[in-house]
Amino acid sequence: MGCLDEGHFNGELENELSIGLGEVGFDEERVAAIGDAVKLLLQGLGEDVNREGLRKTPLRVAKALLEGTRGYRQKVNEIVGDALFPEAGLDNNRIGHAGGAGGLVVVRDLDHFSYCESCLLPFQIKCHVGYVPSGKRVLGLSKLSRVTDVFAKRLQEPQRLADEVCLGLQQGIKPAGVAVILQCKHLHFPDIESIFLESNHQRWVNVIVSSGSGVFGNKNADVWTDFFGLLKFRDIDIENVCPRGSSDQCWCPSVSSLSAKVSSKIVPLNPAMVTAVSSILKSLGEDPMRKELAATPSQYVKWLLNFQSIDMDVKLNGTLSGGLNSLNSKLEVNSNNKQICSELNLPFWSQCEHHLLPFHGVVHIGYFLSEGFTCIGKSLLQSIVHFYGFKLQLQEQLTRQIAETISPLLGGNVIVVVEASHTCMISRGIEKIGSSTSTIAVLGHFSTDRAARATFLQSIPTPTYCEGQ
């Protein structure tokens, strides 16, 4: 694509490739091609690709994407291999089903993630798999999770993923039947316009899908009753399962009518950026012309443009202001200036500049109001949070920027805590679903008064934004 300095990216590549790339089956050529495209996307956002925070982003994104789609380069038969073990089941003198001769086996709560084929954002999966052994053989239980991972580590939508896991297990271990239930959670990331229009933005889109083969091929079969009976205490019932064919119509928030309406207000798409995303899909092993992927490059670029490196206006009290300089004229008075004033649970959305993956959470702000200053209204504080959130960011930097911005408006005594869930923690590396990160900035009196800090920190409620909650 010609967007890399000669030899610069390949030089970094040689230094970085030794960390585990061979283990997941991708090569230098794929990494370089994706890195090239990512650098073009960053330039399309108006970013300086040579600045410290972004210098290695193309390489990091390439490695994360290839790791997260390694299923294209794996085969079920290689995983199942010799993991089928003899289990005789009941002897001929007994009536019933058990063990390797018809006894239902269910493995619950297998946590995975996959990339949504419509928007390229990761989504979470809690998988429940059941099968009825035949041929007096049972499968090593860990293989059920590994087979699921083969198909999850591809560009997916829930129903097709469930069907592929079901078919893969049916063909790989040849049981009497396989049942798969997937609980999927897709982050509903707002864009810069809609976040000011929706007072109660829904963070997640949830769907439950199922697939069955063999004795599970009939949805009314008794064996389904047994399967759902073992899942009932997971709050899963047959009535909760999305009817086949409907999940792809309501699943991805990026193709919903609201998102399409709002996104149409954004500037026209850069054709070079759309082409760059198409080249990434090809490097991952996908066909960019596949029907389900036809709109994906445009959808991803629309979402990415939320984080353009431009001077954004901040929406204050229902109107667009010229910038942060007008904040003082919008302040609300609070006479109780001898106690710690606070605004808790201000939601934010942002984009990690290291991996181009979203992170989101809440911001808590506390302050002592100095003489001659007045309180800032919640709506203005929320606008400041959004102003710094809708950028390529680091959580530590976001925390500092919020604190430094509001400090002179309140007399300098400020504490800011940011609690966030990072998509990069579930979709790469350690893959820790449910983890969260907290950062803190203290200025003025809060930096020396331990009791004041403790009082404020104790007032922070239990978070409700994390994955799995």
C-alpha positions as CSV (number, residue, x, y, z in Angstrom):
1,M,0.0,0.0,0.0
2,G,3.0,2.3,0.2
3,C,2.1,3.7,3.6
4,L,5.1,2.4,5.5
5,D,8.6,4.0,5.5
6,E,11.0,1.7,3.7
7,G,12.4,-0.9,6.1
8,H,11.0,0.8,9.2
9,F,8.1,-1.5,9.9
10,N,9.9,-4.7,8.8
11,G,12.7,-3.7,11.2
12,E,10.3,-3.6,14.1
13,L,8.7,-6.8,12.8
14,E,12.0,-8.7,13.1
15,N,12.5,-7.5,16.7
16,E,8.9,-8.5,17.8
17,L,8.0,-11.6,15.9
18,S,9.9,-13.9,18.2
19,I,7.1,-13.6,20.9
20,G,4.8,-16.5,20.2
21,L,3.9,-15.9,16.6
22,G,4.8,-19.3,15.4
23,E,2.7,-20.9,18.0
24,V,-0.6,-19.6,16.5
25,G,0.3,-20.2,12.9
26,F,0.7,-16.9,11.2
27,D,3.7,-15.5,9.3
28,E,5.6,-12.3,8.8
29,E,4.0,-11.6,5.4
30,R,0.5,-11.6,7.0
31,V,1.6,-9.4,9.9
32,A,3.3,-6.9,7.6
33,A,0.3,-6.7,5.3
34,I,-2.1,-6.1,8.2
35,G,0.3,-3.6,9.8
36,D,0.5,-1.7,6.6
37,A,-3.3,-1.4,6.4
38,V,-3.6,-0.4,10.1
39,K,-1.0,2.4,9.5
40,L,-3.2,3.7,6.7
41,L,-6.2,3.7,8.9
42,L,-4.4,5.7,11.6
43,Q,-3.3,8.2,9.0
44,G,-6.9,8.4,7.8
45,L,-7.9,9.4,11.3
46,G,-5.4,12.3,11.2
47,E,-3.0,10.6,13.6
48,D,0.8,10.9,13.7
49,V,1.8,7.2,13.3
50,N,5.3,8.0,14.5
51,R,4.3,9.3,17.9
52,E,5.2,7.2,20.9
53,G,1.8,5.8,21.7
54,L,1.1,4.7,18.1
55,R,4.5,3.7,16.8
56,K,4.0,0.0,17.5
57,T,0.2,0.0,17.1
58,P,0.2,-1.5,13.6
59,L,2.2,-4.5,14.8
60,R,0.1,-4.9,18.0
61,V,-3.1,-4.8,16.0
62,A,-1.8,-7.3,13.4
63,K,-0.8,-9.8,16.1
64,A,-4.0,-9.4,18.0
65,L,-6.2,-9.9,14.9
66,L,-4.3,-12.9,13.7
67,E,-4.3,-14.5,17.2
68,G,-8.0,-13.8,17.4
69,T,-8.7,-15.5,14.1
70,R,-6.4,-18.4,14.4
71,G,-9.3,-20.8,13.9
72,Y,-9.0,-20.3,10.2
73,R,-5.7,-22.2,10.4
74,Q,-6.8,-25.0,12.7
75,K,-8.7,-28.3,12.1
76,V,-11.1,-30.1,14.4
77,N,-9.6,-33.6,13.5
78,E,-6.2,-32.5,14.7
79,I,-7.6,-31.4,18.1
80,V,-9.8,-34.5,18.7
81,G,-7.0,-36.8,17.5
82,D,-6.6,-39.7,20.0
83,A,-8.7,-38.0,22.7
84,L,-11.5,-40.5,22.4
85,F,-11.4,-43.0,25.3
86,P,-13.1,-46.4,25.8
87,E,-16.1,-46.4,28.2
88,A,-18.3,-49.5,28.1
89,G,-21.4,-48.1,29.6
90,L,-24.1,-50.3,31.1
91,D,-23.9,-54.1,30.8
92,N,-26.5,-56.0,28.9
93,N,-28.4,-56.9,32.0
94,R,-29.4,-53.3,32.8
95,I,-32.0,-51.1,31.2
96,G,-31.1,-47.5,30.5
97,H,-28.3,-45.3,29.1
98,A,-25.1,-44.3,30.8
99,G,-21.4,-43.7,30.1
100,G,-20.2,-44.5,26.6
101,A,-23.5,-46.1,25.6
102,G,-25.9,-43.2,25.5
103,G,-25.3,-41.3,28.8
104,L,-25.7,-37.6,28.3
105,V,-22.6,-35.5,28.9
106,V,-22.9,-31.7,29.4
107,V,-20.0,-29.3,29.9
108,R,-21.2,-25.8,31.0
109,D,-19.8,-22.3,31.1
110,L,-17.0,-22.4,28.5
111,D,-15.9,-18.8,28.1
112,H,-14.8,-17.7,24.6
113,F,-14.7,-14.7,22.4
114,S,-15.1,-14.1,18.7
115,Y,-15.0,-11.3,16.3
116,C,-18.3,-10.0,14.9
117,E,-18.2,-10.3,11.1
118,S,-20.4,-7.2,10.7
119,C,-18.3,-4.7,12.7
120,L,-15.0,-6.5,13.6
121,L,-15.5,-5.9,17.3
122,P,-15.0,-8.8,19.7
123,F,-18.0,-10.3,21.4
124,Q,-18.2,-12.7,24.4
125,I,-19.5,-16.2,24.4
126,K,-20.5,-18.5,27.2
127,C,-20.9,-21.9,25.6
128,H,-22.7,-25.0,27.0
129,V,-22.1,-28.3,25.1
130,G,-23.8,-31.6,25.5
131,Y,-23.4,-34.8,23.6
132,V,-24.6,-38.4,23.8
133,P,-21.7,-40.9,23.4
134,S,-21.9,-43.8,21.0
135,G,-19.6,-46.7,20.1
136,K,-18.7,-47.0,23.8
137,R,-16.3,-44.0,23.5
138,V,-16.2,-40.7,25.3
139,L,-14.2,-37.6,24.5
140,G,-11.7,-35.9,26.8
141,L,-13.7,-33.0,28.3
142,S,-11.1,-30.3,27.5
143,K,-11.5,-31.0,23.8
144,L,-15.0,-29.7,23.8
145,S,-13.7,-26.3,24.7
146,R,-10.8,-26.5,22.2
147,V,-13.1,-27.5,19.4
148,T,-15.4,-24.6,20.2
149,D,-12.4,-22.3,20.2
150,V,-11.5,-23.4,16.6
151,F,-14.8,-21.9,15.3
152,A,-15.0,-19.0,17.7
153,K,-11.6,-17.7,16.6
154,R,-13.0,-16.7,13.2
155,L,-15.2,-13.8,12.0
156,Q,-18.7,-15.0,13.2
157,E,-22.3,-14.4,14.0
158,P,-23.9,-16.4,16.8
159,Q,-26.2,-18.9,15.0
160,R,-23.5,-19.9,12.4
161,L,-21.0,-20.3,15.3
162,A,-23.4,-22.6,17.1
163,D,-24.0,-24.6,13.9
164,E,-20.3,-25.0,13.1
165,V,-19.4,-26.1,16.7
166,C,-22.2,-28.6,16.6
167,L,-21.3,-30.0,13.1
168,G,-17.6,-30.0,14.0
169,L,-18.2,-32.2,17.1
170,Q,-20.7,-34.4,15.3
171,Q,-18.2,-35.1,12.5
172,G,-15.2,-35.3,14.8
173,I,-16.4,-37.7,17.5
174,K,-19.4,-39.3,15.8
175,P,-21.7,-39.4,18.8
176,A,-25.4,-40.2,18.9
177,G,-26.0,-36.4,19.0
178,V,-24.7,-33.0,19.9
179,A,-26.4,-30.0,21.5
180,V,-24.9,-26.5,21.7
181,I,-26.2,-23.4,23.5
182,L,-24.4,-20.1,23.2
183,Q,-25.0,-17.0,25.3
184,C,-23.5,-14.1,23.4
185,K,-22.9,-10.6,24.5
186,H,-22.0,-7.8,22.0
187,L,-20.8,-4.5,23.3
188,H,-23.1,-1.7,22.0
189,F,-20.6,1.0,21.4
190,P,-22.3,4.4,20.8
191,D,-21.0,7.0,18.3
192,I,-20.2,10.6,19.2
193,E,-23.7,11.9,18.1
194,S,-25.9,9.2,19.8
195,I,-24.1,9.3,23.1
196,F,-25.6,12.8,23.7
197,L,-29.1,11.7,22.4
198,E,-29.5,8.6,24.6
199,S,-29.8,9.2,28.3
200,N,-29.8,5.5,29.1
201,H,-27.6,3.9,26.5
202,Q,-27.8,0.1,26.6
203,R,-24.2,-1.2,26.8
204,W,-24.9,-4.8,25.7
205,V,-26.8,-6.7,23.1
206,N,-27.6,-10.2,24.3
207,V,-28.7,-13.3,22.4
208,I,-29.0,-17.0,23.2
209,V,-28.8,-19.4,20.2
210,S,-28.9,-23.2,19.9
211,S,-27.9,-26.0,17.5
212,G,-28.5,-29.7,17.6
213,S,-27.6,-32.8,15.6
214,G,-28.4,-36.5,15.7
215,V,-30.8,-37.3,18.6
216,F,-30.9,-33.5,19.2
217,G,-32.1,-32.8,15.7
218,N,-35.7,-32.7,16.9
219,K,-36.3,-29.8,19.2
220,N,-39.1,-31.7,20.9
221,A,-36.9,-34.7,21.7
222,D,-36.8,-35.8,25.4
223,V,-33.0,-35.4,25.4
224,W,-33.4,-31.6,25.0
225,T,-35.5,-31.6,28.2
226,D,-32.7,-33.3,30.0
227,F,-30.2,-30.8,28.6
228,F,-32.2,-27.7,29.5
229,G,-32.9,-29.2,32.9
230,L,-29.1,-29.2,33.6
231,L,-28.9,-25.6,32.4
232,K,-32.0,-24.2,34.2
233,F,-30.1,-23.0,37.2
234,R,-28.0,-20.9,34.7
235,D,-31.2,-19.0,33.9
236,I,-31.4,-20.7,30.5
237,D,-34.7,-22.1,29.3
238,I,-36.0,-23.0,25.9
239,E,-38.1,-19.9,25.8
240,N,-35.0,-17.8,26.0
241,V,-33.4,-19.2,22.9
242,C,-33.6,-17.0,19.8
243,P,-35.5,-18.6,17.0
244,R,-33.2,-19.9,14.2
245,G,-32.7,-17.2,11.5
246,S,-33.5,-14.2,13.7
247,S,-30.2,-13.6,15.5
248,D,-28.4,-12.3,12.4
249,Q,-31.2,-9.7,12.0
250,C,-31.0,-8.2,15.5
251,W,-27.5,-9.1,16.6
252,C,-24.9,-6.4,15.7
253,P,-25.6,-2.9,16.9
254,S,-23.7,-1.4,14.0
255,V,-26.4,-2.5,11.5
256,S,-29.3,-1.4,13.7
257,S,-31.6,1.3,12.3
258,L,-30.5,3.7,15.1
259,S,-26.8,3.3,14.4
260,A,-27.3,3.6,10.7
261,K,-29.3,6.8,11.2
262,V,-26.7,8.4,13.4
263,S,-23.7,7.2,11.4
264,S,-25.1,8.8,8.3
265,K,-24.3,12.2,9.8
266,I,-20.6,11.5,9.9
267,V,-18.3,12.8,7.1
268,P,-18.1,10.7,3.9
269,L,-15.9,7.6,4.2
270,N,-12.3,7.6,2.9
271,P,-12.2,5.0,0.1
272,A,-8.6,4.2,1.0
273,M,-9.6,3.4,4.6
274,V,-12.4,1.1,3.3
275,T,-9.9,-0.7,1.0
276,A,-7.5,-1.1,3.9
277,V,-10.1,-2.9,6.0
278,S,-10.8,-5.2,3.0
279,S,-7.2,-6.0,2.7
280,I,-7.1,-6.9,6.4
281,L,-10.0,-9.3,5.9
282,K,-8.1,-11.0,3.1
283,S,-4.9,-11.3,5.2
284,L,-6.9,-13.0,7.9
285,G,-8.0,-15.7,5.5
286,E,-11.5,-14.4,4.7
287,D,-13.1,-13.5,1.4
288,P,-14.0,-9.8,1.5
289,M,-16.6,-10.5,-1.2
290,R,-18.5,-12.9,0.9
291,K,-22.1,-11.7,1.3
292,E,-22.0,-11.3,5.1
293,L,-18.8,-9.3,4.8
294,A,-19.7,-7.0,2.0
295,A,-20.6,-4.0,4.3
296,T,-18.1,-4.8,7.0
297,P,-15.2,-2.5,5.8
298,S,-17.6,0.5,5.7
299,Q,-19.2,-0.4,9.0
300,Y,-15.8,-0.6,10.7
301,V,-14.5,2.7,9.2
302,K,-17.7,4.5,10.3
303,W,-17.1,3.3,13.8
304,L,-13.4,4.2,13.7
305,L,-14.2,7.7,12.6
306,N,-15.6,8.4,16.0
307,F,-12.0,8.7,17.2
308,Q,-10.7,11.1,14.6
309,S,-7.8,13.3,15.7
310,I,-9.7,16.6,15.3
311,D,-10.9,19.4,17.5
312,M,-14.3,18.1,18.5
313,D,-17.1,20.4,19.8
314,V,-18.5,19.4,23.2
315,K,-22.2,19.2,23.6
316,L,-23.3,21.1,26.7
317,N,-26.8,21.3,28.1
318,G,-28.3,20.1,24.8
319,T,-26.4,22.5,22.6
320,L,-23.0,22.4,20.8
321,S,-20.5,24.7,22.5
322,G,-17.4,26.1,20.8
323,G,-15.2,24.2,23.2
324,L,-14.0,23.9,26.7
325,N,-13.5,27.6,27.2
326,S,-17.2,28.2,27.6
327,L,-17.5,26.0,30.7
328,N,-17.4,28.7,33.3
329,S,-20.5,30.4,32.0
330,K,-22.4,27.1,32.4
331,L,-21.6,26.4,36.0
332,E,-24.3,25.5,38.6
333,V,-24.0,26.9,42.2
334,N,-23.7,24.6,45.2
335,S,-23.5,26.3,48.5
336,N,-22.3,23.2,50.4
337,N,-18.6,23.9,49.6
338,K,-17.1,22.6,52.8
339,Q,-17.7,19.0,52.1
340,I,-16.4,16.7,49.4
341,C,-18.6,17.3,46.4
342,S,-18.8,14.4,44.0
343,E,-20.3,13.1,40.8
344,L,-20.1,9.3,40.5
345,N,-20.7,6.8,37.7
346,L,-20.3,9.1,34.7
347,P,-20.2,6.6,31.8
348,F,-17.4,6.9,29.2
349,W,-16.4,5.1,26.0
350,S,-13.0,5.1,24.4
351,Q,-10.6,3.3,22.1
352,C,-7.2,1.9,23.2
353,E,-4.5,3.4,21.0
354,H,-2.3,0.4,21.4
355,H,-4.7,-2.2,20.0
356,L,-7.5,-0.2,18.4
357,L,-10.0,-2.0,20.7
358,P,-12.7,-0.4,22.8
359,F,-12.6,0.1,26.5
360,H,-15.5,1.5,28.5
361,G,-16.6,2.1,32.1
362,V,-17.3,4.9,34.5
363,V,-15.6,8.0,35.9
364,H,-15.9,9.2,39.5
365,I,-15.1,12.8,40.3
366,G,-14.6,14.4,43.7
367,Y,-13.5,17.9,44.7
368,F,-13.3,20.4,47.5
369,L,-14.8,23.6,46.2
370,S,-12.4,26.5,46.8
371,E,-13.6,30.0,47.8
372,G,-14.8,32.0,44.8
373,F,-15.6,28.9,42.7
374,T,-19.0,27.3,42.0
375,C,-19.9,23.6,41.4
376,I,-19.9,22.3,37.8
377,G,-23.2,20.7,36.8
378,K,-23.2,17.0,36.1
379,S,-24.0,17.5,32.4
380,L,-20.9,19.6,31.9
381,L,-18.7,17.1,33.7
382,Q,-20.2,14.4,31.5
383,S,-19.3,16.4,28.4
384,I,-15.7,16.7,29.5
385,V,-15.6,13.0,30.0
386,H,-17.0,12.3,26.6
387,F,-14.6,14.9,25.0
388,Y,-11.6,13.0,26.2
389,G,-13.2,9.6,25.8
390,F,-13.9,9.7,22.1
391,K,-10.2,9.7,21.1
392,L,-7.5,7.1,20.8
393,Q,-6.6,6.8,24.4
394,L,-4.8,5.2,27.3
395,Q,-6.8,4.9,30.6
396,E,-4.0,6.5,32.5
397,Q,-3.9,9.5,30.2
398,L,-7.7,9.8,30.2
399,T,-7.7,10.0,34.0
400,R,-5.0,12.7,34.0
401,Q,-6.6,14.8,31.3
402,I,-10.0,14.8,33.0
403,A,-8.4,15.8,36.3
404,E,-6.2,18.6,34.8
405,T,-9.2,20.0,32.9
406,I,-11.6,20.4,35.8
407,S,-9.0,21.3,38.4
408,P,-8.6,25.0,37.4
409,L,-12.4,25.3,37.2
410,L,-12.9,24.2,40.8
411,G,-9.9,25.6,42.6
412,G,-7.4,22.8,42.2
413,N,-8.5,20.2,44.8
414,V,-9.6,17.3,42.7
415,I,-9.7,13.5,42.7
416,V,-10.6,11.4,39.6
417,V,-11.1,7.7,39.5
418,V,-11.7,5.8,36.2
419,E,-12.9,2.2,36.3
420,A,-12.9,0.4,33.0
421,S,-13.2,-2.9,31.2
422,H,-10.8,-3.4,28.3
423,T,-11.7,-5.5,25.3
424,C,-8.0,-6.2,24.7
425,M,-8.0,-8.2,28.0
426,I,-10.5,-10.7,26.6
427,S,-9.6,-10.8,23.0
428,R,-5.9,-11.3,23.1
429,G,-3.1,-12.4,25.5
430,I,-4.5,-13.6,28.8
431,E,-8.2,-13.6,27.7
432,K,-9.5,-12.6,31.1
433,I,-13.2,-12.1,30.9
434,G,-14.6,-10.0,33.7
435,S,-11.4,-8.2,34.6
436,S,-11.4,-4.5,35.2
437,T,-8.8,-1.7,35.6
438,S,-8.9,1.3,38.0
439,T,-6.8,4.4,37.7
440,I,-6.6,7.5,39.9
441,A,-5.5,11.1,39.7
442,V,-5.2,13.3,42.8
443,L,-4.5,17.1,42.7
444,G,-4.2,19.7,45.3
445,H,-5.5,18.9,48.8
446,F,-6.3,15.3,47.8
447,S,-2.7,14.5,47.1
448,T,-1.7,15.1,50.8
449,D,-4.9,14.2,52.7
450,R,-5.1,10.5,53.0
451,A,-8.4,10.7,55.0
452,A,-10.1,12.7,52.3
453,R,-9.0,10.2,49.6
454,A,-10.3,7.3,51.7
455,T,-13.6,9.0,52.3
456,F,-14.1,9.5,48.6
457,L,-13.0,6.1,47.6
458,Q,-15.4,4.5,50.1
459,S,-18.2,6.3,48.4
460,I,-17.7,4.7,45.1
461,P,-20.4,2.0,44.4
462,T,-19.8,-1.5,43.2
463,P,-19.2,-1.4,39.4
464,T,-21.9,-2.8,37.0
465,Y,-20.2,-2.2,33.7
466,C,-17.8,-5.2,33.5
467,E,-18.1,-8.1,31.1
468,G,-20.3,-10.8,32.4
469,Q,-22.3,-8.4,34.7
